[in-house]
């Protein structure tokens, strides 16, 4: 547990984790967005 608290107080580590978290959420958003766009286009093509 002390190791975790040491990391949480380290500014560089928190910054690196924030960048990784932002990259992951951006990728998830892109997948969801394109899934919706492709799904909607497919629906329009059938309708």
C-alpha distance matrix in Angstrom:
0.0 3.8 5.3 5.2 6.5 8.7 10.1 10.8 12.8 14.6 17.9 19.0 16.1 16.5 20.2 20.0 18.0 20.6 23.4 22.3 21.9 25.3 26.9 25.8 27.0 30.2 30.9 30.5 32.8 35.3 35.4 36.0 38.5 40.5 40.4 42.0 44.5 45.6 45.7 47.9 50.1 50.6 51.5 54.0 55.5 56.1 57.4
3.8 0.0 3.8 5.4 5.1 6.1 8.7 9.9 10.8 12.5 16.1 17.4 15.0 15.8 19.4 19.6 18.2 20.7 23.5 22.8 22.8 26.0 27.7 27.1 28.4 31.3 32.3 32.2 34.3 36.8 37.2 37.9 40.2 42.2 42.4 43.9 46.3 47.5 47.9 49.9 52.0 52.7 53.7 56.0 57.6 58.4 59.6
5.3 3.8 0.0 3.8 5.5 5.0 6.3 8.7 10.1 10.7 14.3 15.0 12.3 13.6 17.1 16.7 15.5 18.5 20.9 20.0 20.4 23.6 25.0 24.5 26.2 28.9 29.7 29.9 32.2 34.3 34.8 35.8 38.1 39.8 40.2 41.9 44.1 45.2 45.8 47.9 49.8 50.5 51.7 54.0 55.4 56.3 57.7
5.2 5.4 3.8 0.0 3.8 5.4 5.1 6.2 8.7 9.9 13.0 14.0 10.9 11.3 15.0 14.9 13.1 15.7 18.4 17.6 17.4 20.7 22.3 21.7 23.0 25.9 26.8 26.8 29.0 31.4 31.8 32.6 34.9 36.8 37.1 38.7 41.0 42.2 42.6 44.6 46.7 47.4 48.5 50.8 52.3 53.2 54.5
6.5 5.1 5.5 3.8 0.0 3.8 5.4 5.0 6.3 8.7 11.8 13.7 11.4 11.3 15.1 15.8 14.3 16.3 19.4 19.2 18.9 21.8 23.8 23.5 24.5 27.3 28.7 28.7 30.5 33.0 33.8 34.3 36.4 38.6 39.0 40.3 42.6 44.0 44.5 46.2 48.4 49.4 50.3 52.4 54.1 55.1 56.2
8.7 6.1 5.0 5.4 3.8 0.0 3.8 5.5 5.4 6.4 10.1 11.5 9.7 10.7 14.1 14.6 14.1 16.3 18.9 19.0 19.4 22.1 23.9 24.1 25.4 27.8 29.2 29.6 31.5 33.7 34.7 35.6 37.4 39.5 40.2 41.6 43.6 45.0 45.8 47.6 49.5 50.6 51.7 53.7 55.3 56.5 57.7
10.1 8.7 6.3 5.1 5.4 3.8 0.0 3.8 5.4 5.1 8.2 9.0 6.4 7.5 10.9 11.1 10.3 12.9 15.3 15.3 15.8 18.5 20.2 20.4 21.9 24.2 25.5 26.1 27.9 30.0 31.1 32.1 33.9 35.8 36.6 38.2 40.1 41.5 42.3 44.1 46.0 47.0 48.3 50.2 51.7 53.0 54.3
10.8 9.9 8.7 6.2 5.0 5.5 3.8 0.0 3.8 5.5 7.6 9.6 7.4 6.5 10.2 11.4 10.0 11.6 14.7 15.1 14.8 17.3 19.6 19.7 20.6 23.1 24.8 25.0 26.6 29.0 30.2 30.8 32.5 34.8 35.5 36.8 38.7 40.4 41.1 42.7 44.7 45.9 46.9 48.8 50.6 51.8 52.8
12.8 10.8 10.1 8.7 6.3 5.4 5.4 3.8 0.0 3.8 6.2 9.0 8.3 7.8 10.8 12.7 12.4 13.5 16.4 17.4 17.5 19.5 21.8 22.5 23.3 25.4 27.4 27.9 29.2 31.5 33.0 33.7 35.1 37.4 38.4 39.5 41.3 43.2 44.0 45.4 47.4 48.8 49.8 51.5 53.3 54.7 55.6
14.6 12.5 10.7 9.9 8.7 6.4 5.1 5.5 3.8 0.0 3.8 5.6 5.4 6.3 8.7 10.2 10.8 12.3 14.5 15.7 16.5 18.4 20.3 21.4 22.5 24.3 26.1 27.2 28.5 30.5 32.0 33.1 34.4 36.4 37.7 39.0 40.6 42.3 43.4 44.9 46.6 48.0 49.3 51.0 52.5 54.1 55.2
17.9 16.1 14.3 13.0 11.8 10.1 8.2 7.6 6.2 3.8 0.0 3.8 5.5 5.2 6.1 8.6 9.9 10.4 12.4 14.4 15.2 16.3 18.4 20.0 20.9 22.3 24.5 25.7 26.7 28.5 30.5 31.5 32.5 34.6 36.1 37.3 38.6 40.5 41.8 43.0 44.6 46.3 47.6 49.0 50.7 52.4 53.4
19.0 17.4 15.0 14.0 13.7 11.5 9.0 9.6 9.0 5.6 3.8 0.0 3.8 5.5 5.1 6.2 8.6 9.8 10.7 12.5 14.2 15.3 16.7 18.6 20.0 21.1 22.9 24.6 25.7 27.2 29.1 30.5 31.5 33.2 34.9 36.3 37.4 39.1 40.6 42.1 43.4 45.0 46.6 48.0 49.4 51.2 52.4
16.1 15.0 12.3 10.9 11.4 9.7 6.4 7.4 8.3 5.4 5.5 3.8 0.0 3.8 5.4 5.1 6.2 8.5 10.0 10.7 12.2 14.2 15.4 16.6 18.3 19.9 21.3 22.7 24.3 25.9 27.4 28.8 30.1 31.8 33.2 34.8 36.2 37.7 39.0 40.6 42.1 43.5 45.0 46.6 48.0 49.6 50.9
16.5 15.8 13.6 11.3 11.3 10.7 7.5 6.5 7.8 6.3 5.2 5.5 3.8 0.0 3.8 5.5 5.1 6.0 8.7 9.9 10.3 12.1 14.2 15.3 16.3 18.1 20.0 21.0 22.2 24.2 25.8 26.8 28.1 30.2 31.4 32.7 34.3 36.0 37.1 38.6 40.3 41.8 43.0 44.6 46.2 47.8 48.9
20.2 19.4 17.1 15.0 15.1 14.1 10.9 10.2 10.8 8.7 6.1 5.1 5.4 3.8 0.0 3.8 5.5 5.0 6.3 8.7 9.8 10.5 12.4 14.4 15.4 16.4 18.5 20.1 21.0 22.6 24.6 25.8 26.7 28.6 30.3 31.6 32.7 34.5 36.0 37.3 38.7 40.4 41.8 43.2 44.7 46.6 47.7
20.0 19.6 16.7 14.9 15.8 14.6 11.1 11.4 12.7 10.2 8.6 6.2 5.1 5.5 3.8 0.0 3.8 5.4 5.2 6.3 8.7 9.9 10.7 12.5 14.4 15.4 16.8 18.6 20.1 21.3 23.0 24.7 25.8 27.3 28.9 30.6 31.7 33.2 34.7 36.3 37.6 39.1 40.7 42.2 43.5 45.3 46.7
18.0 18.2 15.5 13.1 14.3 14.1 10.3 10.0 12.4 10.8 9.9 8.6 6.2 5.1 5.5 3.8 0.0 3.8 5.4 5.1 6.1 8.5 9.8 10.6 12.2 14.1 15.4 16.6 18.2 20.0 21.3 22.6 24.1 25.9 27.1 28.7 30.2 31.7 32.9 34.6 36.1 37.4 38.9 40.6 42.0 43.6 44.8
20.6 20.7 18.5 15.7 16.3 16.3 12.9 11.6 13.5 12.3 10.4 9.8 8.5 6.0 5.0 5.4 3.8 0.0 3.8 5.4 5.1 6.0 8.6 9.9 10.5 12.1 14.3 15.3 16.3 18.2 20.1 21.1 22.1 24.2 25.7 26.9 28.3 30.1 31.3 32.7 34.3 35.9 37.2 38.7 40.3 42.0 43.0
23.4 23.5 20.9 18.4 19.4 18.9 15.3 14.7 16.4 14.5 12.4 10.7 10.0 8.7 6.3 5.2 5.4 3.8 0.0 3.8 5.5 5.1 6.2 8.7 10.0 10.4 12.4 14.3 15.3 16.5 18.6 20.1 20.9 22.5 24.3 25.8 26.8 28.4 30.1 31.4 32.7 34.4 36.0 37.3 38.7 40.6 41.8
22.3 22.8 20.0 17.6 19.2 19.0 15.3 15.1 17.4 15.7 14.4 12.5 10.7 9.9 8.7 6.3 5.1 5.4 3.8 0.0 3.8 5.4 5.1 6.2 8.7 9.8 10.7 12.4 14.3 15.4 16.8 18.6 19.9 21.3 22.7 24.6 25.8 27.1 28.6 30.3 31.7 32.9 34.6 36.3 37.5 39.2 40.6
21.9 22.8 20.4 17.4 18.9 19.4 15.8 14.8 17.5 16.5 15.2 14.2 12.2 10.3 9.8 8.7 6.1 5.1 5.5 3.8 0.0 3.8 5.4 5.2 6.2 8.5 10.0 10.7 12.2 14.3 15.6 16.6 18.2 20.1 21.2 22.7 24.3 25.8 26.9 28.6 30.3 31.5 32.9 34.6 36.1 37.6 38.8
25.3 26.0 23.6 20.7 21.8 22.1 18.5 17.3 19.5 18.4 16.3 15.3 14.2 12.1 10.5 9.9 8.5 6.0 5.1 5.4 3.8 0.0 3.8 5.5 5.2 6.0 8.6 9.9 10.5 12.2 14.4 15.4 16.2 18.2 19.9 21.1 22.3 24.1 25.5 26.8 28.3 30.0 31.3 32.7 34.3 36.1 37.2
26.9 27.7 25.0 22.3 23.8 23.9 20.2 19.6 21.8 20.3 18.4 16.7 15.4 14.2 12.4 10.7 9.8 8.6 6.2 5.1 5.4 3.8 0.0 3.8 5.6 5.1 6.3 8.7 9.9 10.6 12.5 14.4 15.3 16.6 18.4 20.1 21.0 22.4 24.2 25.7 26.9 28.4 30.1 31.6 32.8 34.7 36.0
25.8 27.1 24.5 21.7 23.5 24.1 20.4 19.7 22.5 21.4 20.0 18.6 16.6 15.3 14.4 12.5 10.6 9.9 8.7 6.2 5.2 5.5 3.8 0.0 3.8 5.4 5.2 6.3 8.6 9.9 10.8 12.5 14.2 15.6 16.6 18.6 20.1 21.2 22.5 24.4 25.8 26.9 28.5 30.3 31.6 33.1 34.6
27.0 28.4 26.2 23.0 24.5 25.4 21.9 20.6 23.3 22.5 20.9 20.0 18.3 16.3 15.4 14.4 12.2 10.5 10.0 8.7 6.2 5.2 5.6 3.8 0.0 3.8 5.4 5.1 6.1 8.6 10.0 10.6 12.1 14.2 15.3 16.5 18.2 19.9 20.9 22.4 24.2 25.5 26.8 28.5 30.1 31.6 32.7
30.2 31.3 28.9 25.9 27.3 27.8 24.2 23.1 25.4 24.3 22.3 21.1 19.9 18.1 16.4 15.4 14.1 12.1 10.4 9.8 8.5 6.0 5.1 5.4 3.8 0.0 3.8 5.5 5.1 6.2 8.8 10.0 10.4 12.2 14.1 15.4 16.4 18.2 19.7 21.0 22.4 24.1 25.6 26.9 28.4 30.2 31.4
30.9 32.3 29.7 26.8 28.7 29.2 25.5 24.8 27.4 26.1 24.5 22.9 21.3 20.0 18.5 16.8 15.4 14.3 12.4 10.7 10.0 8.6 6.3 5.2 5.4 3.8 0.0 3.8 5.4 5.1 6.3 8.7 9.8 10.7 12.2 14.3 15.3 16.4 18.1 19.9 21.0 22.2 24.1 25.7 26.7 28.5 30.1
30.5 32.2 29.9 26.8 28.7 29.6 26.1 25.0 27.9 27.2 25.7 24.6 22.7 21.0 20.1 18.6 16.6 15.3 14.3 12.4 10.7 9.9 8.7 6.3 5.1 5.5 3.8 0.0 3.8 5.4 5.2 6.3 8.5 10.1 10.6 12.4 14.3 15.4 16.3 18.3 20.0 21.0 22.4 24.3 25.7 27.0 28.4
32.8 34.3 32.2 29.0 30.5 31.5 27.9 26.6 29.2 28.5 26.7 25.7 24.3 22.2 21.0 20.1 18.2 16.3 15.3 14.3 12.2 10.5 9.9 8.6 6.1 5.1 5.4 3.8 0.0 3.8 5.5 5.2 6.0 8.5 9.8 10.6 12.2 14.1 15.2 16.4 18.2 19.8 20.9 22.4 24.2 25.8 26.8
35.3 36.8 34.3 31.4 33.0 33.7 30.0 29.0 31.5 30.5 28.5 27.2 25.9 24.2 22.6 21.3 20.0 18.2 16.5 15.4 14.3 12.2 10.6 9.9 8.6 6.2 5.1 5.4 3.8 0.0 3.8 5.5 5.1 6.1 8.4 9.9 10.4 12.0 13.9 15.2 16.3 18.0 19.7 20.9 22.2 24.2 25.5
35.4 37.2 34.8 31.8 33.8 34.7 31.1 30.2 33.0 32.0 30.5 29.1 27.4 25.8 24.6 23.0 21.3 20.1 18.6 16.8 15.6 14.4 12.5 10.8 10.0 8.8 6.3 5.2 5.5 3.8 0.0 3.8 5.5 5.3 6.0 8.6 9.9 10.5 11.9 14.1 15.3 16.1 18.0 19.8 20.8 22.4 24.0
36.0 37.9 35.8 32.6 34.3 35.6 32.1 30.8 33.7 33.1 31.5 30.5 28.8 26.8 25.8 24.7 22.6 21.1 20.1 18.6 16.6 15.4 14.4 12.5 10.6 10.0 8.7 6.3 5.2 5.5 3.8 0.0 3.8 5.6 5.0 6.2 8.7 10.0 10.3 12.1 14.2 15.2 16.2 18.2 19.8 21.1 22.2
38.5 40.2 38.1 34.9 36.4 37.4 33.9 32.5 35.1 34.4 32.5 31.5 30.1 28.1 26.7 25.8 24.1 22.1 20.9 19.9 18.2 16.2 15.3 14.2 12.1 10.4 9.8 8.5 6.0 5.1 5.5 3.8 0.0 3.8 5.4 5.2 6.2 8.7 9.8 10.6 12.3 14.2 15.3 16.5 18.3 20.1 21.0
40.5 42.2 39.8 36.8 38.6 39.5 35.8 34.8 37.4 36.4 34.6 33.2 31.8 30.2 28.6 27.3 25.9 24.2 22.5 21.3 20.1 18.2 16.6 15.6 14.2 12.2 10.7 10.1 8.5 6.1 5.3 5.6 3.8 0.0 3.8 5.3 4.9 6.0 8.2 9.7 10.4 11.9 13.9 15.1 16.2 18.2 19.7
40.4 42.4 40.2 37.1 39.0 40.2 36.6 35.5 38.4 37.7 36.1 34.9 33.2 31.4 30.3 28.9 27.1 25.7 24.3 22.7 21.2 19.9 18.4 16.6 15.3 14.1 12.2 10.6 9.8 8.4 6.0 5.0 5.4 3.8 0.0 3.8 5.5 5.3 5.9 8.4 9.9 10.4 12.0 14.1 15.2 16.5 18.1
42.0 43.9 41.9 38.7 40.3 41.6 38.2 36.8 39.5 39.0 37.3 36.3 34.8 32.7 31.6 30.6 28.7 26.9 25.8 24.6 22.7 21.1 20.1 18.6 16.5 15.4 14.3 12.4 10.6 9.9 8.6 6.2 5.2 5.3 3.8 0.0 3.8 5.5 5.0 6.0 8.5 9.7 10.3 12.1 14.0 15.3 16.2
44.5 46.3 44.1 41.0 42.6 43.6 40.1 38.7 41.3 40.6 38.6 37.4 36.2 34.3 32.7 31.7 30.2 28.3 26.8 25.8 24.3 22.3 21.0 20.1 18.2 16.4 15.3 14.3 12.2 10.4 9.9 8.7 6.2 4.9 5.5 3.8 0.0 3.8 5.5 5.2 6.1 8.5 9.8 10.6 12.2 14.4 15.3
45.6 47.5 45.2 42.2 44.0 45.0 41.5 40.4 43.2 42.3 40.5 39.1 37.7 36.0 34.5 33.2 31.7 30.1 28.4 27.1 25.8 24.1 22.4 21.2 19.9 18.2 16.4 15.4 14.1 12.0 10.5 10.0 8.7 6.0 5.3 5.5 3.8 0.0 3.8 5.5 5.1 6.0 8.5 9.8 10.4 12.4 14.1
45.7 47.9 45.8 42.6 44.5 45.8 42.3 41.1 44.0 43.4 41.8 40.6 39.0 37.1 36.0 34.7 32.9 31.3 30.1 28.6 26.9 25.5 24.2 22.5 20.9 19.7 18.1 16.3 15.2 13.9 11.9 10.3 9.8 8.2 5.9 5.0 5.5 3.8 0.0 3.8 5.5 5.1 6.2 8.7 9.8 10.7 12.2
47.9 49.9 47.9 44.6 46.2 47.6 44.1 42.7 45.4 44.9 43.0 42.1 40.6 38.6 37.3 36.3 34.6 32.7 31.4 30.3 28.6 26.8 25.7 24.4 22.4 21.0 19.9 18.3 16.4 15.2 14.1 12.1 10.6 9.7 8.4 6.0 5.2 5.5 3.8 0.0 3.8 5.4 5.0 6.2 8.6 10.0 10.4
50.1 52.0 49.8 46.7 48.4 49.5 46.0 44.7 47.4 46.6 44.6 43.4 42.1 40.3 38.7 37.6 36.1 34.3 32.7 31.7 30.3 28.3 26.9 25.8 24.2 22.4 21.0 20.0 18.2 16.3 15.3 14.2 12.3 10.4 9.9 8.5 6.1 5.1 5.5 3.8 0.0 3.8 5.4 5.1 6.1 8.7 9.8
50.6 52.7 50.5 47.4 49.4 50.6 47.0 45.9 48.8 48.0 46.3 45.0 43.5 41.8 40.4 39.1 37.4 35.9 34.4 32.9 31.5 30.0 28.4 26.9 25.5 24.1 22.2 21.0 19.8 18.0 16.1 15.2 14.2 11.9 10.4 9.7 8.5 6.0 5.1 5.4 3.8 0.0 3.8 5.4 5.0 6.3 8.6
51.5 53.7 51.7 48.5 50.3 51.7 48.3 46.9 49.8 49.3 47.6 46.6 45.0 43.0 41.8 40.7 38.9 37.2 36.0 34.6 32.9 31.3 30.1 28.5 26.8 25.6 24.1 22.4 20.9 19.7 18.0 16.2 15.3 13.9 12.0 10.3 9.8 8.5 6.2 5.0 5.4 3.8 0.0 3.8 5.4 5.3 6.1
54.0 56.0 54.0 50.8 52.4 53.7 50.2 48.8 51.5 51.0 49.0 48.0 46.6 44.6 43.2 42.2 40.6 38.7 37.3 36.3 34.6 32.7 31.6 30.3 28.5 26.9 25.7 24.3 22.4 20.9 19.8 18.2 16.5 15.1 14.1 12.1 10.6 9.8 8.7 6.2 5.1 5.4 3.8 0.0 3.8 5.4 5.1
55.5 57.6 55.4 52.3 54.1 55.3 51.7 50.6 53.3 52.5 50.7 49.4 48.0 46.2 44.7 43.5 42.0 40.3 38.7 37.5 36.1 34.3 32.8 31.6 30.1 28.4 26.7 25.7 24.2 22.2 20.8 19.8 18.3 16.2 15.2 14.0 12.2 10.4 9.8 8.6 6.1 5.0 5.4 3.8 0.0 3.8 5.6
56.1 58.4 56.3 53.2 55.1 56.5 53.0 51.8 54.7 54.1 52.4 51.2 49.6 47.8 46.6 45.3 43.6 42.0 40.6 39.2 37.6 36.1 34.7 33.1 31.6 30.2 28.5 27.0 25.8 24.2 22.4 21.1 20.1 18.2 16.5 15.3 14.4 12.4 10.7 10.0 8.7 6.3 5.3 5.4 3.8 0.0 3.8
57.4 59.6 57.7 54.5 56.2 57.7 54.3 52.8 55.6 55.2 53.4 52.4 50.9 48.9 47.7 46.7 44.8 43.0 41.8 40.6 38.8 37.2 36.0 34.6 32.7 31.4 30.1 28.4 26.8 25.5 24.0 22.2 21.0 19.7 18.1 16.2 15.3 14.1 12.2 10.4 9.8 8.6 6.1 5.1 5.6 3.8 0.0
